[in-house]
């Protein structure tokens, strides 16, 4: 397999029960199996709902469902 983007290169998650979620404030979070935050996209504006989309070019984008505004995108955080 080919990895195209890694949010936490220094501390990769190997736990098979880890998950990617969107917090109540719209921040994208990577949680370990014990629900501890391994990585966060940072604070974003509050939202009544947001979604994550992976574009066909590999950009992971968090979008506000109401405004359609991009809240965060991986291509801005290439680390």
Phi and psi restraints in degrees (range 20) as a CNS / XPLOR table:
assign (resid 1 and name C) (resid 2 and name N)
       (resid 2 and name CA) (resid 2 and name C) 1.0 -114.9 20.0 2
assign (resid 2 and name N) (resid 2 and name CA)
       (resid 2 and name C) (resid 3 and name N) 1.0 121.6 20.0 2
assign (resid 2 and name C) (resid 3 and name N)
       (resid 3 and name CA) (resid 3 and name C) 1.0 -85.4 20.0 2
assign (resid 3 and name N) (resid 3 and name CA)
       (resid 3 and name C) (resid 4 and name N) 1.0 125.7 20.0 2
assign (resid 3 and name C) (resid 4 and name N)
       (resid 4 and name CA) (resid 4 and name C) 1.0 -102.2 20.0 2
assign (resid 4 and name N) (resid 4 and name CA)
       (resid 4 and name C) (resid 5 and name N) 1.0 -19.3 20.0 2
assign (resid 4 and name C) (resid 5 and name N)
       (resid 5 and name CA) (resid 5 and name C) 1.0 -159.7 20.0 2
assign (resid 5 and name N) (resid 5 and name CA)
       (resid 5 and name C) (resid 6 and name N) 1.0 138.6 20.0 2
assign (resid 5 and name C) (resid 6 and name N)
       (resid 6 and name CA) (resid 6 and name C) 1.0 -134.5 20.0 2
assign (resid 6 and name N) (resid 6 and name CA)
       (resid 6 and name C) (resid 7 and name N) 1.0 124.9 20.0 2
assign (resid 6 and name C) (resid 7 and name N)
       (resid 7 and name CA) (resid 7 and name C) 1.0 -76.1 20.0 2
assign (resid 7 and name N) (resid 7 and name CA)
       (resid 7 and name C) (resid 8 and name N) 1.0 -30.6 20.0 2
assign (resid 7 and name C) (resid 8 and name N)
       (resid 8 and name CA) (resid 8 and name C) 1.0 -129.5 20.0 2
assign (resid 8 and name N) (resid 8 and name CA)
       (resid 8 and name C) (resid 9 and name N) 1.0 63.5 20.0 2
assign (resid 8 and name C) (resid 9 and name N)
       (resid 9 and name CA) (resid 9 and name C) 1.0 -55.1 20.0 2
assign (resid 9 and name N) (resid 9 and name CA)
       (resid 9 and name C) (resid 10 and name N) 1.0 -37.1 20.0 2
assign (resid 9 and name C) (resid 10 and name N)
       (resid 10 and name CA) (resid 10 and name C) 1.0 -76.1 20.0 2
assign (resid 10 and name N) (resid 10 and name CA)
       (resid 10 and name C) (resid 11 and name N) 1.0 -21.9 20.0 2
assign (resid 10 and name C) (resid 11 and name N)
       (resid 11 and name CA) (resid 11 and name C) 1.0 -138.4 20.0 2
assign (resid 11 and name N) (resid 11 and name CA)
       (resid 11 and name C) (resid 12 and name N) 1.0 67.3 20.0 2
assign (resid 11 and name C) (resid 12 and name N)
       (resid 12 and name CA) (resid 12 and name C) 1.0 -64.6 20.0 2
assign (resid 12 and name N) (resid 12 and name CA)
       (resid 12 and name C) (resid 13 and name N) 1.0 146.3 20.0 2
assign (resid 12 and name C) (resid 13 and name N)
       (resid 13 and name CA) (resid 13 and name C) 1.0 -89.0 20.0 2
assign (resid 13 and name N) (resid 13 and name CA)
       (resid 13 and name C) (resid 14 and name N) 1.0 125.9 20.0 2
assign (resid 13 and name C) (resid 14 and name N)
       (resid 14 and name CA) (resid 14 and name C) 1.0 -111.2 20.0 2
assign (resid 14 and name N) (resid 14 and name CA)
       (resid 14 and name C) (resid 15 and name N) 1.0 -5.7 20.0 2
assign (resid 14 and name C) (resid 15 and name N)
       (resid 15 and name CA) (resid 15 and name C) 1.0 -70.8 20.0 2
assign (resid 15 and name N) (resid 15 and name CA)
       (resid 15 and name C) (resid 16 and name N) 1.0 120.0 20.0 2
assign (resid 15 and name C) (resid 16 and name N)
       (resid 16 and name CA) (resid 16 and name C) 1.0 -68.3 20.0 2
assign (resid 16 and name N) (resid 16 and name CA)
       (resid 16 and name C) (resid 17 and name N) 1.0 -11.8 20.0 2
assign (resid 16 and name C) (resid 17 and name N)
       (resid 17 and name CA) (resid 17 and name C) 1.0 -97.7 20.0 2
assign (resid 17 and name N) (resid 17 and name CA)
       (resid 17 and name C) (resid 18 and name N) 1.0 5.6 20.0 2
assign (resid 17 and name C) (resid 18 and name N)
       (resid 18 and name CA) (resid 18 and name C) 1.0 -65.5 20.0 2
assign (resid 18 and name N) (resid 18 and name CA)
       (resid 18 and name C) (resid 19 and name N) 1.0 155.4 20.0 2
assign (resid 18 and name C) (resid 19 and name N)
       (resid 19 and name CA) (resid 19 and name C) 1.0 -149.0 20.0 2
assign (resid 19 and name N) (resid 19 and name CA)
       (resid 19 and name C) (resid 20 and name N) 1.0 159.9 20.0 2
assign (resid 19 and name C) (resid 20 and name N)
       (resid 20 and name CA) (resid 20 and name C) 1.0 -104.8 20.0 2
assign (resid 20 and name N) (resid 20 and name CA)
       (resid 20 and name C) (resid 21 and name N) 1.0 129.2 20.0 2
assign (resid 20 and name C) (resid 21 and name N)
       (resid 21 and name CA) (resid 21 and name C) 1.0 -142.3 20.0 2
assign (resid 21 and name N) (resid 21 and name CA)
       (resid 21 and name C) (resid 22 and name N) 1.0 166.5 20.0 2
assign (resid 21 and name C) (resid 22 and name N)
       (resid 22 and name CA) (resid 22 and name C) 1.0 -112.3 20.0 2
assign (resid 22 and name N) (resid 22 and name CA)
       (resid 22 and name C) (resid 23 and name N) 1.0 123.8 20.0 2
assign (resid 22 and name C) (resid 23 and name N)
       (resid 23 and name CA) (resid 23 and name C) 1.0 -73.0 20.0 2
assign (resid 23 and name N) (resid 23 and name CA)
       (resid 23 and name C) (resid 24 and name N) 1.0 173.1 20.0 2
assign (resid 23 and name C) (resid 24 and name N)
       (resid 24 and name CA) (resid 24 and name C) 1.0 -64.3 20.0 2
assign (resid 24 and name N) (resid 24 and name CA)
       (resid 24 and name C) (resid 25 and name N) 1.0 -22.8 20.0 2
assign (resid 24 and name C) (resid 25 and name N)
       (resid 25 and name CA) (resid 25 and name C) 1.0 -94.2 20.0 2
assign (resid 25 and name N) (resid 25 and name CA)
       (resid 25 and name C) (resid 26 and name N) 1.0 6.4 20.0 2
assign (resid 25 and name C) (resid 26 and name N)
       (resid 26 and name CA) (resid 26 and name C) 1.0 92.1 20.0 2
assign (resid 26 and name N) (resid 26 and name CA)
       (resid 26 and name C) (resid 27 and name N) 1.0 4.6 20.0 2
assign (resid 26 and name C) (resid 27 and name N)
       (resid 27 and name CA) (resid 27 and name C) 1.0 -81.6 20.0 2
assign (resid 27 and name N) (resid 27 and name CA)
       (resid 27 and name C) (resid 28 and name N) 1.0 138.3 20.0 2
assign (resid 27 and name C) (resid 28 and name N)
       (resid 28 and name CA) (resid 28 and name C) 1.0 -81.6 20.0 2
assign (resid 28 and name N) (resid 28 and name CA)
       (resid 28 and name C) (resid 29 and name N) 1.0 127.1 20.0 2
assign (resid 28 and name C) (resid 29 and name N)
       (resid 29 and name CA) (resid 29 and name C) 1.0 -124.7 20.0 2
assign (resid 29 and name N) (resid 29 and name CA)
       (resid 29 and name C) (resid 30 and name N) 1.0 141.9 20.0 2
assign (resid 29 and name C) (resid 30 and name N)
       (resid 30 and name CA) (resid 30 and name C) 1.0 -108.1 20.0 2
assign (resid 30 and name N) (resid 30 and name CA)
       (resid 30 and name C) (resid 31 and name N) 1.0 118.5 20.0 2
assign (resid 30 and name C) (resid 31 and name N)
       (resid 31 and name CA) (resid 31 and name C) 1.0 -110.9 20.0 2
assign (resid 31 and name N) (resid 31 and name CA)
       (resid 31 and name C) (resid 32 and name N) 1.0 143.4 20.0 2
assign (resid 31 and name C) (resid 32 and name N)
       (resid 32 and name CA) (resid 32 and name C) 1.0 -80.5 20.0 2
assign (resid 32 and name N) (resid 32 and name CA)
       (resid 32 and name C) (resid 33 and name N) 1.0 -178.8 20.0 2
assign (resid 32 and name C) (resid 33 and name N)
       (resid 33 and name CA) (resid 33 and name C) 1.0 -62.6 20.0 2
assign (resid 33 and name N) (resid 33 and name CA)
       (resid 33 and name C) (resid 34 and name N) 1.0 -20.0 20.0 2
assign (resid 33 and name C) (resid 34 and name N)
       (resid 34 and name CA) (resid 34 and name C) 1.0 -97.8 20.0 2
assign (resid 34 and name N) (resid 34 and name CA)
       (resid 34 and name C) (resid 35 and name N) 1.0 12.3 20.0 2
assign (resid 34 and name C) (resid 35 and name N)
       (resid 35 and name CA) (resid 35 and name C) 1.0 68.1 20.0 2
assign (resid 35 and name N) (resid 35 and name CA)
       (resid 35 and name C) (resid 36 and name N) 1.0 21.4 20.0 2
assign (resid 35 and name C) (resid 36 and name N)
       (resid 36 and name CA) (resid 36 and name C) 1.0 -82.1 20.0 2
assign (resid 36 and name N) (resid 36 and name CA)
       (resid 36 and name C) (resid 37 and name N) 1.0 143.9 20.0 2
assign (resid 36 and name C) (resid 37 and name N)
       (resid 37 and name CA) (resid 37 and name C) 1.0 -76.4 20.0 2
assign (resid 37 and name N) (resid 37 and name CA)
       (resid 37 and name C) (resid 38 and name N) 1.0 118.7 20.0 2
assign (resid 37 and name C) (resid 38 and name N)
       (resid 38 and name CA) (resid 38 and name C) 1.0 -90.3 20.0 2
assign (resid 38 and name N) (resid 38 and name CA)
       (resid 38 and name C) (resid 39 and name N) 1.0 -37.4 20.0 2
assign (resid 38 and name C) (resid 39 and name N)
       (resid 39 and name CA) (resid 39 and name C) 1.0 -154.1 20.0 2
assign (resid 39 and name N) (resid 39 and name CA)
       (resid 39 and name C) (resid 40 and name N) 1.0 147.4 20.0 2
assign (resid 39 and name C) (resid 40 and name N)
       (resid 40 and name CA) (resid 40 and name C) 1.0 -138.1 20.0 2
assign (resid 40 and name N) (resid 40 and name CA)
       (resid 40 and name C) (resid 41 and name N) 1.0 143.5 20.0 2
assign (resid 40 and name C) (resid 41 and name N)
       (resid 41 and name CA) (resid 41 and name C) 1.0 -75.2 20.0 2
assign (resid 41 and name N) (resid 41 and name CA)
       (resid 41 and name C) (resid 42 and name N) 1.0 -5.6 20.0 2
assign (resid 41 and name C) (resid 42 and name N)
       (resid 42 and name CA) (resid 42 and name C) 1.0 99.0 20.0 2
assign (resid 42 and name N) (resid 42 and name CA)
       (resid 42 and name C) (resid 43 and name N) 1.0 176.2 20.0 2
assign (resid 42 and name C) (resid 43 and name N)
       (resid 43 and name CA) (resid 43 and name C) 1.0 -71.6 20.0 2
assign (resid 43 and name N) (resid 43 and name CA)
       (resid 43 and name C) (resid 44 and name N) 1.0 138.0 20.0 2
assign (resid 43 and name C) (resid 44 and name N)
       (resid 44 and name CA) (resid 44 and name C) 1.0 -126.9 20.0 2
assign (resid 44 and name N) (resid 44 and name CA)
       (resid 44 and name C) (resid 45 and name N) 1.0 174.6 20.0 2
assign (resid 44 and name C) (resid 45 and name N)
       (resid 45 and name CA) (resid 45 and name C) 1.0 -69.3 20.0 2
assign (resid 45 and name N) (resid 45 and name CA)
       (resid 45 and name C) (resid 46 and name N) 1.0 151.3 20.0 2
assign (resid 45 and name C) (resid 46 and name N)
       (resid 46 and name CA) (resid 46 and name C) 1.0 -62.5 20.0 2
assign (resid 46 and name N) (resid 46 and name CA)
       (resid 46 and name C) (resid 47 and name N) 1.0 148.4 20.0 2
assign (resid 46 and name C) (resid 47 and name N)
       (resid 47 and name CA) (resid 47 and name C) 1.0 -146.6 20.0 2
assign (resid 47 and name N) (resid 47 and name CA)
       (resid 47 and name C) (resid 48 and name N) 1.0 149.7 20.0 2
assign (resid 47 and name C) (resid 48 and name N)
       (resid 48 and name CA) (resid 48 and name C) 1.0 -80.6 20.0 2
assign (resid 48 and name N) (resid 48 and name CA)
       (resid 48 and name C) (resid 49 and name N) 1.0 3.2 20.0 2
assign (resid 48 and name C) (resid 49 and name N)
       (resid 49 and name CA) (resid 49 and name C) 1.0 159.5 20.0 2
assign (resid 49 and name N) (resid 49 and name CA)
       (resid 49 and name C) (resid 50 and name N) 1.0 138.7 20.0 2
assign (resid 49 and name C) (resid 50 and name N)
       (resid 50 and name CA) (resid 50 and name C) 1.0 -142.1 20.0 2
assign (resid 50 and name N) (resid 50 and name CA)
       (resid 50 and name C) (resid 51 and name N) 1.0 164.2 20.0 2
assign (resid 50 and name C) (resid 51 and name N)
       (resid 51 and name CA) (resid 51 and name C) 1.0 -138.8 20.0 2
assign (resid 51 and name N) (resid 51 and name CA)
       (resid 51 and name C) (resid 52 and name N) 1.0 157.1 20.0 2
assign (resid 51 and name C) (resid 52 and name N)
       (resid 52 and name CA) (resid 52 and name C) 1.0 -109.8 20.0 2
assign (resid 52 and name N) (resid 52 and name CA)
       (resid 52 and name C) (resid 53 and name N) 1.0 136.6 20.0 2
assign (resid 52 and name C) (resid 53 and name N)
       (resid 53 and name CA) (resid 53 and name C) 1.0 -130.1 20.0 2
assign (resid 53 and name N) (resid 53 and name CA)
       (resid 53 and name C) (resid 54 and name N) 1.0 140.7 20.0 2
assign (resid 53 and name C) (resid 54 and name N)
       (resid 54 and name CA) (resid 54 and name C) 1.0 -105.9 20.0 2
assign (resid 54 and name N) (resid 54 and name CA)
       (resid 54 and name C) (resid 55 and name N) 1.0 115.5 20.0 2
assign (resid 54 and name C) (resid 55 and name N)
       (resid 55 and name CA) (resid 55 and name C) 1.0 -74.8 20.0 2
assign (resid 55 and name N) (resid 55 and name CA)
       (resid 55 and name C) (resid 56 and name N) 1.0 166.5 20.0 2
assign (resid 55 and name C) (resid 56 and name N)
       (resid 56 and name CA) (resid 56 and name C) 1.0 -68.9 20.0 2
assign (resid 56 and name N) (resid 56 and name CA)
       (resid 56 and name C) (resid 57 and name N) 1.0 -10.9 20.0 2
assign (resid 56 and name C) (resid 57 and name N)
       (resid 57 and name CA) (resid 57 and name C) 1.0 -101.6 20.0 2
assign (resid 57 and name N) (resid 57 and name CA)
       (resid 57 and name C) (resid 58 and name N) 1.0 5.8 20.0 2
assign (resid 57 and name C) (resid 58 and name N)
       (resid 58 and name CA) (resid 58 and name C) 1.0 92.4 20.0 2
assign (resid 58 and name N) (resid 58 and name CA)
       (resid 58 and name C) (resid 59 and name N) 1.0 11.1 20.0 2
assign (resid 58 and name C) (resid 59 and name N)
       (resid 59 and name CA) (resid 59 and name C) 1.0 -87.0 20.0 2
assign (resid 59 and name N) (resid 59 and name CA)
       (resid 59 and name C) (resid 60 and name N) 1.0 120.2 20.0 2
assign (resid 59 and name C) (resid 60 and name N)
       (resid 60 and name CA) (resid 60 and name C) 1.0 -87.1 20.0 2
assign (resid 60 and name N) (resid 60 and name CA)
       (resid 60 and name C) (resid 61 and name N) 1.0 123.6 20.0 2
assign (resid 60 and name C) (resid 61 and name N)
       (resid 61 and name CA) (resid 61 and name C) 1.0 -125.7 20.0 2
assign (resid 61 and name N) (resid 61 and name CA)
       (resid 61 and name C) (resid 62 and name N) 1.0 133.4 20.0 2
assign (resid 61 and name C) (resid 62 and name N)
       (resid 62 and name CA) (resid 62 and name C) 1.0 -102.4 20.0 2
assign (resid 62 and name N) (resid 62 and name CA)
       (resid 62 and name C) (resid 63 and name N) 1.0 124.1 20.0 2
assign (resid 62 and name C) (resid 63 and name N)
       (resid 63 and name CA) (resid 63 and name C) 1.0 -121.5 20.0 2
assign (resid 63 and name N) (resid 63 and name CA)
       (resid 63 and name C) (resid 64 and name N) 1.0 135.9 20.0 2
assign (resid 63 and name C) (resid 64 and name N)
       (resid 64 and name CA) (resid 64 and name C) 1.0 -72.4 20.0 2
assign (resid 64 and name N) (resid 64 and name CA)
       (resid 64 and name C) (resid 65 and name N) 1.0 125.4 20.0 2
assign (resid 64 and name C) (resid 65 and name N)
       (resid 65 and name CA) (resid 65 and name C) 1.0 -67.1 20.0 2
assign (resid 65 and name N) (resid 65 and name CA)
       (resid 65 and name C) (resid 66 and name N) 1.0 -29.5 20.0 2
assign (resid 65 and name C) (resid 66 and name N)
       (resid 66 and name CA) (resid 66 and name C) 1.0 -78.8 20.0 2
assign (resid 66 and name N) (resid 66 and name CA)
       (resid 66 and name C) (resid 67 and name N) 1.0 -54.1 20.0 2
assign (resid 66 and name C) (resid 67 and name N)
       (resid 67 and name CA) (resid 67 and name C) 1.0 -89.5 20.0 2
assign (resid 67 and name N) (resid 67 and name CA)
       (resid 67 and name C) (resid 68 and name N) 1.0 -20.7 20.0 2
assign (resid 67 and name C) (resid 68 and name N)
       (resid 68 and name CA) (resid 68 and name C) 1.0 78.9 20.0 2
assign (resid 68 and name N) (resid 68 and name CA)
       (resid 68 and name C) (resid 69 and name N) 1.0 3.4 20.0 2
assign (resid 68 and name C) (resid 69 and name N)
       (resid 69 and name CA) (resid 69 and name C) 1.0 -72.9 20.0 2
assign (resid 69 and name N) (resid 69 and name CA)
       (resid 69 and name C) (resid 70 and name N) 1.0 140.5 20.0 2
assign (resid 69 and name C) (resid 70 and name N)
       (resid 70 and name CA) (resid 70 and name C) 1.0 -75.2 20.0 2
assign (resid 70 and name N) (resid 70 and name CA)
       (resid 70 and name C) (resid 71 and name N) 1.0 121.5 20.0 2
assign (resid 70 and name C) (resid 71 and name N)
       (resid 71 and name CA) (resid 71 and name C) 1.0 -89.9 20.0 2
assign (resid 71 and name N) (resid 71 and name CA)
       (resid 71 and name C) (resid 72 and name N) 1.0 -31.5 20.0 2
assign (resid 71 and name C) (resid 72 and name N)
       (resid 72 and name CA) (resid 72 and name C) 1.0 -163.0 20.0 2
assign (resid 72 and name N) (resid 72 and name CA)
       (resid 72 and name C) (resid 73 and name N) 1.0 148.8 20.0 2
assign (resid 72 and name C) (resid 73 and name N)
       (resid 73 and name CA) (resid 73 and name C) 1.0 -149.4 20.0 2
assign (resid 73 and name N) (resid 73 and name CA)
       (resid 73 and name C) (resid 74 and name N) 1.0 142.4 20.0 2
assign (resid 73 and name C) (resid 74 and name N)
       (resid 74 and name CA) (resid 74 and name C) 1.0 -63.4 20.0 2
assign (resid 74 and name N) (resid 74 and name CA)
       (resid 74 and name C) (resid 75 and name N) 1.0 -31.2 20.0 2
assign (resid 74 and name C) (resid 75 and name N)
       (resid 75 and name CA) (resid 75 and name C) 1.0 -66.0 20.0 2
assign (resid 75 and name N) (resid 75 and name CA)
       (resid 75 and name C) (resid 76 and name N) 1.0 -14.2 20.0 2
assign (resid 75 and name C) (resid 76 and name N)
       (resid 76 and name CA) (resid 76 and name C) 1.0 -90.9 20.0 2
assign (resid 76 and name N) (resid 76 and name CA)
       (resid 76 and name C) (resid 77 and name N) 1.0 -4.6 20.0 2
assign (resid 76 and name C) (resid 77 and name N)
       (resid 77 and name CA) (resid 77 and name C) 1.0 -133.4 20.0 2
assign (resid 77 and name N) (resid 77 and name CA)
       (resid 77 and name C) (resid 78 and name N) 1.0 64.7 20.0 2
assign (resid 77 and name C) (resid 78 and name N)
       (resid 78 and name CA) (resid 78 and name C) 1.0 -77.6 20.0 2
assign (resid 78 and name N) (resid 78 and name CA)
       (resid 78 and name C) (resid 79 and name N) 1.0 -15.0 20.0 2
